[in-house]
């Protein structure tokens, strides 16, 4: 149910967004000098790894 709209009816209303696919392969374990994109850096941070290859 969307919080900005009043609920009408008996059944819950579900909203979804279309699936988003990566434009390329994610690299989380590149070698020295690897430049990571923002998503890869976030994954590496979550894994406790350095931003540097």
Secondary structure, DSSP 8 states (H G I E B T S, - for coil): --TTS---SSS-----------SS---SS--TT----HHHHHHHHHTT--S--
